[in-house]
Amino acid sequence: MPNPPTGFQHGITLAQAQKIATVALEEGRRLNLAPLTVVVLDAAGQMKALLKEDGCSLLRPAIAHGKAFGAMGLGFGGRELARRSQGMPGFMNAFSDLAGGAAVPVPGGVLVRDSGGAILGAVGVSGDLSDKDELAAVAGIKAAGLAPDTGDDA
């Protein structure tokens, strides 16, 4: 291809996104969770991967996307977004409006960081309880050799 586009940095690679999504679903099966949907967004907030297990309900892709999109939108993992939602409901309502309703401030939205702390993207998992969704996301991120940021210090 003559003059291919160069210089675009989107953070998470396709190979990493595929690994995260695949391992997150495997972790869901290992933990015997309800059918899961996994969405991986790149640093620009664009969808890099989506995997939806058989048996997922209609809005699971939108919820998983909303968990990841909310984390990317404010730069906090879902646990911190949930705390802020409780403490600052007016702000979070405005945030939801600005995001076109596409932000879900609960656990299961996890930022993806590199070893230096830079945000490469985010993962959203939906299908079971939010805390359990988060476990699957974290397993996928770690399997890709990256650092999960759930919004907790631990």
Number of C-alpha atoms within 10 A of each C-alpha: 4 4 5 6 7 6 6 6 11 16 18 22 14 14 11 20 24 19 18 28 28 19 20 29 25 16 20 24 14 10 12 10 16 17 18 26 30 30 31 33 26 24 20 14 19 14 18 21 20 20 17 20 14 9 11 16 14 8 12 21 22 18 23 28 30 28 32 37 32 29 34 27 17 13 18 22 28 32 23 21 26 19 14 15 18 12 11 12 13 12 12 19 14 12 18 18 12 12 15 9 13 20 28 26 26 25 28 34 41 35 33 31 21 15 9 7 12 13 20 22 29 37 40 35 39 33 25 19 13 18 16 19 28 26 19 30 34 26 19 27 27 16 16 16 14 19 21 24 26 27 20 10 6 5
